[in-house]
């Protein structure tokens, strides 16, 4: 067990031995296929990744997939981060024609925000416009990417693309989060649905945007080290509505942090909205079926949770799914997708459950247990395919007992549910607040995944105590008279 990650199955000694064993493979990668260099074009770096992939496959095939060779993606990201300077410029790039089209549809308040604030993200000393239209014309004329003259250069660098904004950040920052901040300042939140890397990066099926800036495919020009994010516009009115609603929720998160009571949310389908889906979870990608339900306030509603939920989701999720932090042998076993994978997941679940159970703070324990409950049921095939079915049933029983006999006996304030920890919410006849009802709905949806056999009962729900009707001094129940 690691001191930094006490939920790990691997001990310190295991990890040390693992590092010694894997070092020889890292040395082989380094000697045969060295890092191309900070200023190498992105296409060159992606070719380097492809060669590393081929080397990895050869090593694994020769060893009957027993070698402790590290993933080339993980290895490459480590090298990128290690070689990255402390400061990196992000260029936020858009398609010029699409941007001009979007600009025409912006609201007046958004146009005003854009024209007043865009200068701080452009390489100019003073504004060269007096109107929004002049601002757009200036950007489209002066922010074009250079033409692609180098056959090894980024193919996205064409005159059809413009740099909408540039900003320099620390290499350990989160690029997507910084992009969202800029979009809010510029009034563009309703129009941008996300971002991706260059076409060269997207060509590799395993490579995608990394949350940490310095682990992405940066390169260098005369101005310094940079990486480009290609912003994607919403195409439909529905996408705009979804983006606006998401922005409103994100704004509430920011305000909760300002109040010193940080929140996150999970979106649940409103009753009456057709589609038999589980949940919209901010921590993971939605399935195709879930995407059919619009993320609009008339279709979904937020369950507000303490920030500890997302923090533990970020810790437990990669660990449970891919063995992050564990020795490579465990990671390989998780990648097999067979009965042995189920055996490993049992052990990982037990480690995470044991850790979460001993957390002293009720609010933090609640966030950790809820994250674990969600993560473990997201793909419940491991519960059915393993060599310890009785152990799985015992684990499920223990998890349900934790909810019924411990966590859910605490009030909303202690758990930290609701934007204001439930202190201002009205309760129904059963004494349940709106947030408590949503939490119960969330748990009920997850419980179905744990009850994969008829003899399993995920008995999580505590008995509700109905409020007594008010009585007179003589003890008679008072009944409200209907008014005409």
C-alpha positions, 0 to 999 in steps of 0.5 A: 500500500502506497502512503500517497495512495492508500487504496492501492493493492500494490505495496511500496516494495511491489512498486519499487520492484516494478519500476526496476523491471520496467526501467530496462524497457524504458531504456530500450524505448529511449535508446532505439527511439529517442524523444524527437525534441521540443521543437519537432513538428507534431507529425514527427512526434506522432510518427515517433509514437507509432514506432514506439507502438510497434516496438511495444507489440514486438516485446509483448508478442515475444514474451507471450504478453508477460513482459512488464513493458510500459504502455507507449502512450503513458511513456510518451506522455511522461517524456512530453511532460518531463521535457516541457518547459514551465510555460506553454502557449495555447493557441485556440483555433477556429474555422474562419468561415464558421466563426464569421457565421456564428458571429452573426447570430450572437446576442448584443450582450455577447457581442459587447463582451467579445469586442471589449475583451478579445484584445487581451488574448491577441498579440496587439498593443491596442484595439484597432476597432470601434464596432463588433463587426470591425473586431471580427474583420480584424481577427479574420484578417490578422490571425490566420494560421500560416500556410502549410509549406512544410510537408511534415508540418501540422496539416491543420495550419491552413488559411481557413483557420484563425487563432481566436485567442492565445494565452500562456499557462503553466505546464501543469494546468488543465487546458480545457478548464482554461479554455472554458474561462476564456469562452465565458469572458468572450461570451462564446460559451453557448457556441462552443461544444468542445475542442480537439487536437490537430488532425495528426493527433486525432489520427492515433486512436489512443491519443486524445486531449490530455487534461494536463497541458504539458502532456499534449503534443506541443511544438515550437515556433519563433515565439516559443513552445505552443500547443493548439486546441481546435474549437468545435462549434455547436451546430444546432439550436439544441446544442446551443441550449445544452451548452447554455444550461451547462454554462449555468451549472458551471457558474453555480459551481464557481459561486459555490467555490467562492462561498467556500462550499465547493459543489459538483453535480450529476444530471438525472433524467426528469420523470416523464422524459422518455428513454430508459437511461441511467444517468448523465454523469459529469465524470464520464462520457455518456453512452449513445443511448444517454446522448439521446436525452437533451441536456436541457433543464426540461429533460434533466436536473442536477443532483448537487454533491460535495466536491469530494465526489469528483475528487474521489471519482478522479482517484478511484476511477482510473484505478478501478478501470485501468489499475492506475498506480498499480504494478504493470502486471495488474494493469495487464490483467485488467486489460484482458477482459476475462475472468482474471480481470474480474478477480483483479477488480474484486481486489481493487474494489475491496481496497477502495472500499476499505479506504473509503470506510475509514474516512472520518469526515462524513461529507468526504466519506459520502463523496468517496462511497458515492464515487465508488458505488458509481464507478463499480457499477458502470460496467458490472460484467466483472461481477458476473465473470470471476472465480469468487462469486460469493465474495462479490455478493458479500461485497455488494451486501457490505456496500448496501449496509454502509448506505443503509446503516451509516451514510443515509442516517445523516442529514443533508447538511452532514452529507453536503447534498444540495447547493446549500447543503440542504439547509434551505430546502423544503421536505415532503411528507416523508421528510425528504428534501428534493436533493435527498429524493434525487440522491435516492433516485441516483442510488436506485438506478445504480442498485439495479446494476448490482442486482444482476441475479435474482437472489441479490438484493442491494438493500440500501434504503433506510426506513423513512419516518413520516411526519406526524400530522399536527394535533390539537391540545386534546390530541385530535388530528387537525385537518385542513379545511378546503377553501372555496 
